[in-house]
């Protein structure tokens, strides 16, 4: 579950200038497992108002999580 939070935090910090009020929806699907000590690599790309992401393990190259973060045009607060 920690990966879910890491992905959302990465989008907010990197692309939304730490403005979490712009996050409308975060959805993810866990598709693999991670062993202790493995390094995770997250990739993000933007499609309209949505940041699509995936995460892989560096050591094995296995995909472990996929999903998206949808953003609002104006803060939701």
PyMOL Python script that loads the backbone (N, CA, C, O; Angstrom):
from pymol import cmd

cmd.read_pdbstr("""\
ATOM      1  N   UNK A   1       0.812  -1.190   0.000  1.00  0.00           N
ATOM      2  CA  UNK A   1       0.000   0.000   0.000  1.00  0.00           C
ATOM      3  C   UNK A   1       0.860   1.260   0.000  1.00  0.00           C
ATOM      4  O   UNK A   1       0.404   2.323  -0.422  1.00  0.00           O
ATOM      5  N   UNK A   2       2.065   1.151   0.458  1.00  0.00           N
ATOM      6  CA  UNK A   2       2.953   2.306   0.506  1.00  0.00           C
ATOM      7  C   UNK A   2       3.211   2.852  -0.901  1.00  0.00           C
ATOM      8  O   UNK A   2       3.357   4.062  -1.076  1.00  0.00           O
ATOM      9  N   UNK A   3       3.268   1.971  -1.903  1.00  0.00           N
ATOM     10  CA  UNK A   3       3.527   2.410  -3.286  1.00  0.00           C
ATOM     11  C   UNK A   3       2.425   3.337  -3.777  1.00  0.00           C
ATOM     12  O   UNK A   3       2.687   4.283  -4.520  1.00  0.00           O
ATOM     13  N   UNK A   4       1.210   3.069  -3.367  1.00  0.00           N
ATOM     14  CA  UNK A   4       0.064   3.887  -3.744  1.00  0.00           C
ATOM     15  C   UNK A   4       0.294   5.335  -3.301  1.00  0.00           C
ATOM     16  O   UNK A   4       0.097   6.272  -4.076  1.00  0.00           O
ATOM     17  N   UNK A   5       0.706   5.501  -2.062  1.00  0.00           N
ATOM     18  CA  UNK A   5       0.993   6.828  -1.532  1.00  0.00           C
ATOM     19  C   UNK A   5       2.208   7.467  -2.163  1.00  0.00           C
ATOM     20  O   UNK A   5       2.227   8.676  -2.393  1.00  0.00           O
ATOM     21  N   UNK A   6       3.231   6.666  -2.450  1.00  0.00           N
ATOM     22  CA  UNK A   6       4.440   7.194  -3.080  1.00  0.00           C
ATOM     23  C   UNK A   6       4.131   7.754  -4.463  1.00  0.00           C
ATOM     24  O   UNK A   6       4.659   8.799  -4.842  1.00  0.00           O
ATOM     25  N   UNK A   7       3.298   7.079  -5.203  1.00  0.00           N
ATOM     26  CA  UNK A   7       2.937   7.525  -6.553  1.00  0.00           C
ATOM     27  C   UNK A   7       2.155   8.831  -6.488  1.00  0.00           C
ATOM     28  O   UNK A   7       2.455   9.769  -7.227  1.00  0.00           O
ATOM     29  N   UNK A   8       1.158   8.900  -5.614  1.00  0.00           N
ATOM     30  CA  UNK A   8       0.358  10.122  -5.485  1.00  0.00           C
ATOM     31  C   UNK A   8       1.233  11.290  -5.030  1.00  0.00           C
ATOM     32  O   UNK A   8       1.104  12.398  -5.549  1.00  0.00           O
ATOM     33  N   UNK A   9       2.103  11.052  -4.084  1.00  0.00           N
ATOM     34  CA  UNK A   9       3.000  12.103  -3.597  1.00  0.00           C
ATOM     35  C   UNK A   9       3.939  12.573  -4.705  1.00  0.00           C
ATOM     36  O   UNK A   9       4.227  13.765  -4.812  1.00  0.00           O
ATOM     37  N   UNK A  10       4.414  11.648  -5.523  1.00  0.00           N
ATOM     38  CA  UNK A  10       5.289  12.006  -6.635  1.00  0.00           C
ATOM     39  C   UNK A  10       4.612  12.933  -7.627  1.00  0.00           C
ATOM     40  O   UNK A  10       5.230  13.884  -8.104  1.00  0.00           O
ATOM     41  N   UNK A  11       3.361  12.673  -7.942  1.00  0.00           N
ATOM     42  CA  UNK A  11       2.610  13.527  -8.868  1.00  0.00           C
ATOM     43  C   UNK A  11       2.396  14.898  -8.251  1.00  0.00           C
ATOM     44  O   UNK A  11       2.608  15.916  -8.911  1.00  0.00           O
ATOM     45  N   UNK A  12       1.977  14.934  -6.992  1.00  0.00           N
ATOM     46  CA  UNK A  12       1.700  16.213  -6.328  1.00  0.00           C
ATOM     47  C   UNK A  12       2.966  17.059  -6.232  1.00  0.00           C
ATOM     48  O   UNK A  12       2.930  18.255  -6.523  1.00  0.00           O
ATOM     49  N   UNK A  13       4.066  16.465  -5.833  1.00  0.00           N
ATOM     50  CA  UNK A  13       5.308  17.224  -5.679  1.00  0.00           C
ATOM     51  C   UNK A  13       5.909  17.647  -7.012  1.00  0.00           C
ATOM     52  O   UNK A  13       6.351  18.786  -7.162  1.00  0.00           O
ATOM     53  N   UNK A  14       5.925  16.751  -7.966  1.00  0.00           N
ATOM     54  CA  UNK A  14       6.620  17.000  -9.222  1.00  0.00           C
ATOM     55  C   UNK A  14       5.814  17.830 -10.204  1.00  0.00           C
ATOM     56  O   UNK A  14       6.358  18.732 -10.841  1.00  0.00           O
ATOM     57  N   UNK A  15       4.539  17.544 -10.335  1.00  0.00           N
ATOM     58  CA  UNK A  15       3.744  18.165 -11.387  1.00  0.00           C
ATOM     59  C   UNK A  15       2.730  19.201 -10.893  1.00  0.00           C
ATOM     60  O   UNK A  15       2.311  20.061 -11.669  1.00  0.00           O
ATOM     61  N   UNK A  16       2.330  19.136  -9.626  1.00  0.00           N
ATOM     62  CA  UNK A  16       1.282  20.021  -9.129  1.00  0.00           C
ATOM     63  C   UNK A  16       1.804  21.047  -8.122  1.00  0.00           C
ATOM     64  O   UNK A  16       1.013  21.685  -7.428  1.00  0.00           O
ATOM     65  N   UNK A  17       3.098  21.208  -8.039  1.00  0.00           N
ATOM     66  CA  UNK A  17       3.725  22.202  -7.146  1.00  0.00           C
ATOM     67  C   UNK A  17       3.228  22.071  -5.706  1.00  0.00           C
ATOM     68  O   UNK A  17       2.949  23.072  -5.046  1.00  0.00           O
ATOM     69  N   UNK A  18       3.122  20.852  -5.233  1.00  0.00           N
ATOM     70  CA  UNK A  18       2.688  20.527  -3.869  1.00  0.00           C
ATOM     71  C   UNK A  18       1.259  20.949  -3.551  1.00  0.00           C
ATOM     72  O   UNK A  18       0.916  21.095  -2.378  1.00  0.00           O
ATOM     73  N   UNK A  19       0.421  21.147  -4.558  1.00  0.00           N
ATOM     74  CA  UNK A  19      -0.972  21.532  -4.334  1.00  0.00           C
ATOM     75  C   UNK A  19      -1.863  20.288  -4.432  1.00  0.00           C
ATOM     76  O   UNK A  19      -2.379  19.966  -5.502  1.00  0.00           O
ATOM     77  N   UNK A  20      -2.032  19.608  -3.319  1.00  0.00           N
ATOM     78  CA  UNK A  20      -2.804  18.364  -3.312  1.00  0.00           C
ATOM     79  C   UNK A  20      -4.297  18.602  -3.533  1.00  0.00           C
ATOM     80  O   UNK A  20      -5.037  17.656  -3.802  1.00  0.00           O
ATOM     81  N   UNK A  21      -4.749  19.851  -3.425  1.00  0.00           N
ATOM     82  CA  UNK A  21      -6.172  20.136  -3.646  1.00  0.00           C
ATOM     83  C   UNK A  21      -6.559  19.965  -5.117  1.00  0.00           C
ATOM     84  O   UNK A  21      -7.745  19.971  -5.446  1.00  0.00           O
ATOM     85  N   UNK A  22      -5.575  19.815  -5.999  1.00  0.00           N
ATOM     86  CA  UNK A  22      -5.856  19.589  -7.422  1.00  0.00           C
ATOM     87  C   UNK A  22      -6.089  18.117  -7.761  1.00  0.00           C
ATOM     88  O   UNK A  22      -6.505  17.796  -8.874  1.00  0.00           O
ATOM     89  N   UNK A  23      -5.826  17.229  -6.814  1.00  0.00           N
ATOM     90  CA  UNK A  23      -6.010  15.794  -7.052  1.00  0.00           C
ATOM     91  C   UNK A  23      -7.495  15.465  -6.973  1.00  0.00           C
ATOM     92  O   UNK A  23      -8.149  15.698  -5.957  1.00  0.00           O
ATOM     93  N   UNK A  24      -8.010  14.920  -8.066  1.00  0.00           N
ATOM     94  CA  UNK A  24      -9.430  14.562  -8.133  1.00  0.00           C
ATOM     95  C   UNK A  24      -9.630  13.073  -7.844  1.00  0.00           C
ATOM     96  O   UNK A  24     -10.489  12.701  -7.044  1.00  0.00           O
ATOM     97  N   UNK A  25      -8.835  12.229  -8.498  1.00  0.00           N
ATOM     98  CA  UNK A  25      -8.959  10.776  -8.360  1.00  0.00           C
ATOM     99  C   UNK A  25      -7.569  10.154  -8.422  1.00  0.00           C
ATOM    100  O   UNK A  25      -6.733  10.559  -9.229  1.00  0.00           O
ATOM    101  N   UNK A  26      -7.333   9.173  -7.567  1.00  0.00           N
ATOM    102  CA  UNK A  26      -6.123   8.346  -7.650  1.00  0.00           C
ATOM    103  C   UNK A  26      -6.601   6.909  -7.701  1.00  0.00           C
ATOM    104  O   UNK A  26      -7.357   6.462  -6.839  1.00  0.00           O
ATOM    105  N   UNK A  27      -6.158   6.197  -8.709  1.00  0.00           N
ATOM    106  CA  UNK A  27      -6.551   4.797  -8.839  1.00  0.00           C
ATOM    107  C   UNK A  27      -5.325   3.989  -9.237  1.00  0.00           C
ATOM    108  O   UNK A  27      -4.545   4.412 -10.090  1.00  0.00           O
ATOM    109  N   UNK A  28      -5.159   2.835  -8.620  1.00  0.00           N
ATOM    110  CA  UNK A  28      -4.004   1.994  -8.919  1.00  0.00           C
ATOM    111  C   UNK A  28      -4.379   0.526  -8.821  1.00  0.00           C
ATOM    112  O   UNK A  28      -5.326   0.140  -8.136  1.00  0.00           O
ATOM    113  N   UNK A  29      -3.615  -0.260  -9.520  1.00  0.00           N
ATOM    114  CA  UNK A  29      -3.788  -1.716  -9.482  1.00  0.00           C
ATOM    115  C   UNK A  29      -2.427  -2.330  -9.210  1.00  0.00           C
ATOM    116  O   UNK A  29      -1.471  -2.073  -9.941  1.00  0.00           O
ATOM    117  N   UNK A  30      -2.334  -3.127  -8.180  1.00  0.00           N
ATOM    118  CA  UNK A  30      -1.095  -3.816  -7.846  1.00  0.00           C
ATOM    119  C   UNK A  30      -1.028  -5.091  -8.678  1.00  0.00           C
ATOM    120  O   UNK A  30      -1.927  -5.929  -8.610  1.00  0.00           O
ATOM    121  N   UNK A  31       0.033  -5.235  -9.460  1.00  0.00           N
ATOM    122  CA  UNK A  31       0.111  -6.379 -10.368  1.00  0.00           C
ATOM    123  C   UNK A  31       1.334  -7.257 -10.140  1.00  0.00           C
ATOM    124  O   UNK A  31       1.563  -8.211 -10.884  1.00  0.00           O
ATOM    125  N   UNK A  32       2.101  -6.945  -9.139  1.00  0.00           N
ATOM    126  CA  UNK A  32       3.286  -7.749  -8.859  1.00  0.00           C
ATOM    127  C   UNK A  32       3.719  -7.568  -7.416  1.00  0.00           C
ATOM    128  O   UNK A  32       3.123  -6.785  -6.676  1.00  0.00           O
ATOM    129  N   UNK A  33       4.746  -8.284  -7.021  1.00  0.00           N
ATOM    130  CA  UNK A  33       5.243  -8.187  -5.654  1.00  0.00           C
ATOM    131  C   UNK A  33       6.654  -7.611  -5.658  1.00  0.00           C
ATOM    132  O   UNK A  33       7.351  -7.615  -6.672  1.00  0.00           O
ATOM    133  N   UNK A  34       7.045  -7.117  -4.494  1.00  0.00           N
ATOM    134  CA  UNK A  34       8.370  -6.530  -4.320  1.00  0.00           C
ATOM    135  C   UNK A  34       9.049  -7.267  -3.176  1.00  0.00           C
ATOM    136  O   UNK A  34       8.434  -7.549  -2.148  1.00  0.00           O
ATOM    137  N   UNK A  35      10.323  -7.573  -3.372  1.00  0.00           N
ATOM    138  CA  UNK A  35      11.104  -8.207  -2.324  1.00  0.00           C
ATOM    139  C   UNK A  35      11.848  -7.140  -1.530  1.00  0.00           C
ATOM    140  O   UNK A  35      12.213  -6.105  -2.090  1.00  0.00           O
ATOM    141  N   UNK A  36      12.080  -7.365  -0.246  1.00  0.00           N
ATOM    142  CA  UNK A  36      12.815  -6.388   0.563  1.00  0.00           C
ATOM    143  C   UNK A  36      14.164  -6.048  -0.090  1.00  0.00           C
ATOM    144  O   UNK A  36      14.886  -6.930  -0.556  1.00  0.00           O
ATOM    145  N   UNK A  37      14.476  -4.769  -0.110  1.00  0.00           N
ATOM    146  CA  UNK A  37      15.752  -4.312  -0.664  1.00  0.00           C
ATOM    147  C   UNK A  37      15.715  -3.944  -2.134  1.00  0.00           C
ATOM    148  O   UNK A  37      16.685  -3.384  -2.646  1.00  0.00           O
ATOM    149  N   UNK A  38      14.613  -4.246  -2.836  1.00  0.00           N
ATOM    150  CA  UNK A  38      14.532  -3.899  -4.252  1.00  0.00           C
ATOM    151  C   UNK A  38      14.306  -2.403  -4.427  1.00  0.00           C
ATOM    152  O   UNK A  38      13.685  -1.750  -3.588  1.00  0.00           O
ATOM    153  N   UNK A  39      14.821  -1.875  -5.530  1.00  0.00           N
ATOM    154  CA  UNK A  39      14.659  -0.470  -5.877  1.00  0.00           C
ATOM    155  C   UNK A  39      13.479  -0.343  -6.820  1.00  0.00           C
ATOM    156  O   UNK A  39      13.337  -1.130  -7.756  1.00  0.00           O
ATOM    157  N   UNK A  40      12.620   0.660  -6.573  1.00  0.00           N
ATOM    158  CA  UNK A  40      11.440   0.872  -7.408  1.00  0.00           C
ATOM    159  C   UNK A  40      11.662   2.072  -8.322  1.00  0.00           C
ATOM    160  O   UNK A  40      12.233   3.083  -7.916  1.00  0.00           O
ATOM    161  N   UNK A  41      11.205   1.943  -9.545  1.00  0.00           N
ATOM    162  CA  UNK A  41      11.285   3.020 -10.524  1.00  0.00           C
ATOM    163  C   UNK A  41       9.861   3.331 -10.971  1.00  0.00           C
ATOM    164  O   UNK A  41       9.143   2.452 -11.448  1.00  0.00           O
ATOM    165  N   UNK A  42       9.461   4.591 -10.810  1.00  0.00           N
ATOM    166  CA  UNK A  42       8.129   5.018 -11.218  1.00  0.00           C
ATOM    167  C   UNK A  42       8.229   5.870 -12.472  1.00  0.00           C
ATOM    168  O   UNK A  42       9.079   6.755 -12.564  1.00  0.00           O
ATOM    169  N   UNK A  43       7.364   5.602 -13.428  1.00  0.00           N
ATOM    170  CA  UNK A  43       7.297   6.375 -14.673  1.00  0.00           C
ATOM    171  C   UNK A  43       5.932   7.038 -14.745  1.00  0.00           C
ATOM    172  O   UNK A  43       4.910   6.425 -14.435  1.00  0.00           O
ATOM    173  N   UNK A  44       5.929   8.309 -15.162  1.00  0.00           N
ATOM    174  CA  UNK A  44       4.692   9.079 -15.273  1.00  0.00           C
ATOM    175  C   UNK A  44       4.605   9.664 -16.670  1.00  0.00           C
ATOM    176  O   UNK A  44       5.625  10.046 -17.243  1.00  0.00           O
ATOM    177  N   UNK A  45       3.423   9.741 -17.219  1.00  0.00           N
ATOM    178  CA  UNK A  45       3.206  10.494 -18.450  1.00  0.00           C
ATOM    179  C   UNK A  45       1.814  11.097 -18.393  1.00  0.00           C
ATOM    180  O   UNK A  45       0.890  10.536 -17.803  1.00  0.00           O
ATOM    181  N   UNK A  46       1.693  12.264 -19.027  1.00  0.00           N
ATOM    182  CA  UNK A  46       0.441  13.003 -18.956  1.00  0.00           C
ATOM    183  C   UNK A  46      -0.402  12.760 -20.194  1.00  0.00           C
ATOM    184  O   UNK A  46       0.094  12.803 -21.319  1.00  0.00           O
ATOM    185  N   UNK A  47      -1.680  12.505 -19.973  1.00  0.00           N
ATOM    186  CA  UNK A  47      -2.663  12.351 -21.043  1.00  0.00           C
ATOM    187  C   UNK A  47      -3.826  13.265 -20.668  1.00  0.00           C
ATOM    188  O   UNK A  47      -4.680  12.883 -19.868  1.00  0.00           O
ATOM    189  N   UNK A  48      -3.868  14.461 -21.235  1.00  0.00           N
ATOM    190  CA  UNK A  48      -4.903  15.433 -20.880  1.00  0.00           C
ATOM    191  C   UNK A  48      -4.776  15.851 -19.436  1.00  0.00           C
ATOM    192  O   UNK A  48      -3.732  16.358 -19.024  1.00  0.00           O
ATOM    193  N   UNK A  49      -5.840  15.642 -18.648  1.00  0.00           N
ATOM    194  CA  UNK A  49      -5.859  16.009 -17.232  1.00  0.00           C
ATOM    195  C   UNK A  49      -5.522  14.829 -16.328  1.00  0.00           C
ATOM    196  O   UNK A  49      -5.826  14.839 -15.135  1.00  0.00           O
ATOM    197  N   UNK A  50      -4.897  13.826 -16.904  1.00  0.00           N
ATOM    198  CA  UNK A  50      -4.591  12.606 -16.158  1.00  0.00           C
ATOM    199  C   UNK A  50      -3.105  12.275 -16.271  1.00  0.00           C
ATOM    200  O   UNK A  50      -2.518  12.341 -17.351  1.00  0.00           O
ATOM    201  N   UNK A  51      -2.511  11.917 -15.134  1.00  0.00           N
ATOM    202  CA  UNK A  51      -1.143  11.413 -15.120  1.00  0.00           C
ATOM    203  C   UNK A  51      -1.231   9.898 -14.981  1.00  0.00           C
ATOM    204  O   UNK A  51      -1.699   9.387 -13.964  1.00  0.00           O
ATOM    205  N   UNK A  52      -0.790   9.200 -15.985  1.00  0.00           N
ATOM    206  CA  UNK A  52      -0.767   7.736 -15.970  1.00  0.00           C
ATOM    207  C   UNK A  52       0.602   7.331 -15.425  1.00  0.00           C
ATOM    208  O   UNK A  52       1.597   8.009 -15.684  1.00  0.00           O
ATOM    209  N   UNK A  53       0.660   6.241 -14.679  1.00  0.00           N
ATOM    210  CA  UNK A  53       1.935   5.818 -14.102  1.00  0.00           C
ATOM    211  C   UNK A  53       2.068   4.308 -14.093  1.00  0.00           C
ATOM    212  O   UNK A  53       1.089   3.568 -14.195  1.00  0.00           O
ATOM    213  N   UNK A  54       3.299   3.882 -13.967  1.00  0.00           N
ATOM    214  CA  UNK A  54       3.605   2.488 -13.661  1.00  0.00           C
ATOM    215  C   UNK A  54       4.853   2.452 -12.799  1.00  0.00           C
ATOM    216  O   UNK A  54       5.643   3.395 -12.787  1.00  0.00           O
ATOM    217  N   UNK A  55       5.015   1.377 -12.095  1.00  0.00           N
ATOM    218  CA  UNK A  55       6.189   1.185 -11.259  1.00  0.00           C
ATOM    219  C   UNK A  55       6.786  -0.176 -11.538  1.00  0.00           C
ATOM    220  O   UNK A  55       6.068  -1.166 -11.677  1.00  0.00           O
ATOM    221  N   UNK A  56       8.108  -0.219 -11.621  1.00  0.00           N
ATOM    222  CA  UNK A  56       8.813  -1.475 -11.879  1.00  0.00           C
ATOM    223  C   UNK A  56       9.947  -1.650 -10.871  1.00  0.00           C
ATOM    224  O   UNK A  56      10.398  -0.691 -10.244  1.00  0.00           O
ATOM    225  N   UNK A  57      10.390  -2.883 -10.733  1.00  0.00           N
ATOM    226  CA  UNK A  57      11.563  -3.136  -9.904  1.00  0.00           C
ATOM    227  C   UNK A  57      12.798  -2.998 -10.778  1.00  0.00           C
ATOM    228  O   UNK A  57      12.834  -3.490 -11.906  1.00  0.00           O
ATOM    229  N   UNK A  58      13.797  -2.329 -10.249  1.00  0.00           N
ATOM    230  CA  UNK A  58      15.028  -2.139 -11.020  1.00  0.00           C
ATOM    231  C   UNK A  58      15.768  -3.459 -11.213  1.00  0.00           C
ATOM    232  O   UNK A  58      16.286  -3.733 -12.295  1.00  0.00           O
ATOM    233  N   UNK A  59      15.814  -4.259 -10.183  1.00  0.00           N
ATOM    234  CA  UNK A  59      16.596  -5.493 -10.224  1.00  0.00           C
ATOM    235  C   UNK A  59      16.017  -6.550 -11.161  1.00  0.00           C
ATOM    236  O   UNK A  59      16.763  -7.213 -11.881  1.00  0.00           O
ATOM    237  N   UNK A  60      14.709  -6.710 -11.158  1.00  0.00           N
ATOM    238  CA  UNK A  60      14.087  -7.755 -11.979  1.00  0.00           C
ATOM    239  C   UNK A  60      13.352  -7.212 -13.194  1.00  0.00           C
ATOM    240  O   UNK A  60      12.990  -7.979 -14.086  1.00  0.00           O
ATOM    241  N   UNK A  61      13.124  -5.905 -13.247  1.00  0.00           N
ATOM    242  CA  UNK A  61      12.410  -5.310 -14.371  1.00  0.00           C
ATOM    243  C   UNK A  61      10.939  -5.712 -14.429  1.00  0.00           C
ATOM    244  O   UNK A  61      10.324  -5.672 -15.494  1.00  0.00           O
ATOM    245  N   UNK A  62      10.382  -6.093 -13.302  1.00  0.00           N
ATOM    246  CA  UNK A  62       8.981  -6.526 -13.247  1.00  0.00           C
ATOM    247  C   UNK A  62       8.082  -5.354 -12.886  1.00  0.00           C
ATOM    248  O   UNK A  62       8.388  -4.576 -11.983  1.00  0.00           O
ATOM    249  N   UNK A  63       6.968  -5.237 -13.603  1.00  0.00           N
ATOM    250  CA  UNK A  63       5.988  -4.211 -13.306  1.00  0.00           C
ATOM    251  C   UNK A  63       5.226  -4.606 -12.042  1.00  0.00           C
ATOM    252  O   UNK A  63       4.794  -5.750 -11.904  1.00  0.00           O
ATOM    253  N   UNK A  64       5.064  -3.652 -11.120  1.00  0.00           N
ATOM    254  CA  UNK A  64       4.421  -3.979  -9.846  1.00  0.00           C
ATOM    255  C   UNK A  64       3.155  -3.180  -9.587  1.00  0.00           C
ATOM    256  O   UNK A  64       2.315  -3.598  -8.790  1.00  0.00           O
ATOM    257  N   UNK A  65       3.002  -2.030 -10.251  1.00  0.00           N
ATOM    258  CA  UNK A  65       1.815  -1.196 -10.040  1.00  0.00           C
ATOM    259  C   UNK A  65       1.548  -0.381 -11.299  1.00  0.00           C
ATOM    260  O   UNK A  65       2.484   0.070 -11.960  1.00  0.00           O
ATOM    261  N   UNK A  66       0.271  -0.191 -11.632  1.00  0.00           N
ATOM    262  CA  UNK A  66      -0.143   0.666 -12.751  1.00  0.00           C
ATOM    263  C   UNK A  66      -1.366   1.455 -12.278  1.00  0.00           C
ATOM    264  O   UNK A  66      -2.100   1.007 -11.397  1.00  0.00           O
ATOM    265  N   UNK A  67      -1.573   2.620 -12.865  1.00  0.00           N
ATOM    266  CA  UNK A  67      -2.741   3.399 -12.489  1.00  0.00           C
ATOM    267  C   UNK A  67      -2.702   4.795 -13.048  1.00  0.00           C
ATOM    268  O   UNK A  67      -1.986   5.083 -14.007  1.00  0.00           O
ATOM    269  N   UNK A  68      -3.501   5.679 -12.420  1.00  0.00           N
ATOM    270  CA  UNK A  68      -3.557   7.059 -12.894  1.00  0.00           C
ATOM    271  C   UNK A  68      -3.943   7.997 -11.763  1.00  0.00           C
ATOM    272  O   UNK A  68      -4.529   7.587 -10.761  1.00  0.00           O
ATOM    273  N   UNK A  69      -3.598   9.274 -11.947  1.00  0.00           N
ATOM    274  CA  UNK A  69      -3.991  10.345 -11.050  1.00  0.00           C
ATOM    275  C   UNK A  69      -4.681  11.384 -11.926  1.00  0.00           C
ATOM    276  O   UNK A  69      -4.061  11.972 -12.812  1.00  0.00           O
ATOM    277  N   UNK A  70      -5.971  11.603 -11.670  1.00  0.00           N
ATOM    278  CA  UNK A  70      -6.724  12.590 -12.427  1.00  0.00           C
ATOM    279  C   UNK A  70      -6.708  13.904 -11.653  1.00  0.00           C
ATOM    280  O   UNK A  70      -6.902  13.917 -10.437  1.00  0.00           O
ATOM    281  N   UNK A  71      -6.475  15.011 -12.362  1.00  0.00           N
ATOM    282  CA  UNK A  71      -6.397  16.299 -11.698  1.00  0.00           C
ATOM    283  C   UNK A  71      -7.566  17.192 -12.091  1.00  0.00           C
ATOM    284  O   UNK A  71      -8.132  17.058 -13.176  1.00  0.00           O
ATOM    285  N   UNK A  72      -7.914  18.101 -11.194  1.00  0.00           N
ATOM    286  CA  UNK A  72      -8.977  19.072 -11.441  1.00  0.00           C
ATOM    287  C   UNK A  72      -8.353  20.362 -11.958  1.00  0.00           C
ATOM    288  O   UNK A  72      -7.187  20.645 -11.682  1.00  0.00           O
ATOM    289  N   UNK A  73      -9.122  21.137 -12.703  1.00  0.00           N
ATOM    290  CA  UNK A  73      -8.614  22.408 -13.212  1.00  0.00           C
ATOM    291  C   UNK A  73      -8.494  23.435 -12.089  1.00  0.00           C
ATOM    292  O   UNK A  73      -7.582  24.262 -12.097  1.00  0.00           O
ATOM    293  N   UNK A  74      -9.401  23.383 -11.135  1.00  0.00           N
ATOM    294  CA  UNK A  74      -9.382  24.299 -10.003  1.00  0.00           C
ATOM    295  C   UNK A  74      -9.311  23.469  -8.724  1.00  0.00           C
ATOM    296  O   UNK A  74      -9.767  22.326  -8.710  1.00  0.00           O
ATOM    297  N   UNK A  75      -8.745  24.023  -7.650  1.00  0.00           N
ATOM    298  CA  UNK A  75      -8.704  23.284  -6.383  1.00  0.00           C
ATOM    299  C   UNK A  75     -10.092  22.804  -5.968  1.00  0.00           C
ATOM    300  O   UNK A  75     -11.081  23.511  -6.161  1.00  0.00           O
ATOM    301  N   UNK A  76     -10.160  21.621  -5.406  1.00  0.00           N
ATOM    302  CA  UNK A  76     -11.440  21.026  -5.012  1.00  0.00           C
ATOM    303  C   UNK A  76     -11.891  21.467  -3.631  1.00  0.00           C
ATOM    304  O   UNK A  76     -12.991  21.116  -3.205  1.00  0.00           O
ATOM    305  N   UNK A  77     -11.073  22.222  -2.928  1.00  0.00           N
ATOM    306  CA  UNK A  77     -11.441  22.644  -1.566  1.00  0.00           C
ATOM    307  C   UNK A  77     -12.356  23.826  -1.571  1.00  0.00           C
ATOM    308  O   UNK A  77     -12.756  24.302  -0.508  1.00  0.00           O
TER     309      UNK A  77
END
""", "prot")
cmd.dss("prot")
cmd.show_as("cartoon", "prot")
cmd.util.cbc("prot")
cmd.orient("prot")
